[in-house]
């Protein structure tokens, strides 16, 4: 393998990686950029699940109740609002982190370790918010959401697999961020 085709992950995580172009994007912090790339599809899955459940609620009855439409149930309304706010929380954390990465890259300065640990923690937290939202949406929709022909089961399954990527493990993100807040220098992960 030619040396110019090899990327050292430990070096890249510290900001030392080759750049083929002078554009700001290519100077982005390696670890945070990878984490943000993982979150994009998760946010999309959460949004798709919300649209699916909201769309179905207009015509789907709420079984074993007097409600001919789920949309008429206060319980369903509350669950949809809760899920929508969890998705909004995930978006806010993700977009704020992306903005920090972009600003640092445009300024030509590396993100310090503390900023990178904060992004790592927010990435795992955002992923969990998406999973919580999709679970709430499935609870509101009902068991039929798991039928093979329903997109909701696919959104749930794909999000649950994606959110378990090693870079999005919430406990690791919280640990590295917590250590950083306390001024502890012990490194737990290269993906920061």
GIHUDA-V743783 format. One record per residue. SS is DSSP state (H for helix, E for strand, - for the rest). NEAR is the number of other ideal C-beta (glycine too) atoms within 10 Angstrom. Layout:
BEGIN
SS|NEAR / SS|NEAR
END
This chain:
BEGIN
-|5 / -|5 / H|5 / H|8 / H|7 / -|8 / -|10 / -|10 / H|13 / H|9 / H|13 / H|17 / H|21 / -|17 / -|17 / -|11 / -|16 / -|11 / -|10 / -|7 / -|8 / -|8 / -|11 / H|15 / H|12 / H|13 / H|21 / -|23 / -|26 / H|24 / H|25 / H|27 / H|20 / H|17 / H|28 / H|22 / H|10 / H|17 / H|27 / H|12 / H|13 / H|27 / H|19 / H|14 / H|24 / H|28 / H|17 / H|17 / H|27 / H|20 / H|13 / H|17 / H|26 / H|18 / H|10 / H|19 / H|21 / -|10 / -|10 / -|19 / -|14 / -|18 / -|10 / -|6 / -|12 / -|8 / -|17 / -|11 / -|14 / H|25 / H|16 / H|15 / -|18 / H|8 / H|13 / H|23 / H|14 / H|12 / H|21 / H|22 / H|11 / H|16 / H|26 / H|17 / H|13 / H|23 / H|25 / H|13 / H|17 / H|26 / H|17 / H|13 / H|20 / H|24 / H|14 / H|13 / H|24 / H|18 / H|10 / H|18 / H|24 / H|15 / H|12 / H|21 / H|19 / H|13 / H|10 / -|9 / -|12 / -|17 / -|23 / -|13 / H|16 / H|13 / H|18 / H|28 / H|25 / H|22 / H|26 / H|29 / H|23 / H|23 / H|29 / H|25 / H|18 / H|32 / H|29 / H|19 / H|25 / H|31 / H|23 / H|17 / H|27 / H|29 / H|16 / H|23 / H|27 / H|22 / H|16 / H|23 / H|23 / -|17 / H|9 / H|14 / H|22 / H|13 / -|9 / -|6 / -|7 / -|16 / H|12 / H|21 / H|15 / H|14 / H|25 / H|20 / H|13 / H|16 / H|24 / H|15 / H|9 / H|18 / -|22 / -|11 / -|17 / H|9 / H|22 / H|24 / -|19 / H|17 / H|8 / H|18 / H|28 / H|15 / H|19 / H|24 / H|21 / H|13 / H|16 / H|20 / H|12 / -|8 / -|7 / -|12 / -|8 / -|7 / -|12 / -|15 / -|16 / -|14 / -|22 / -|28
END
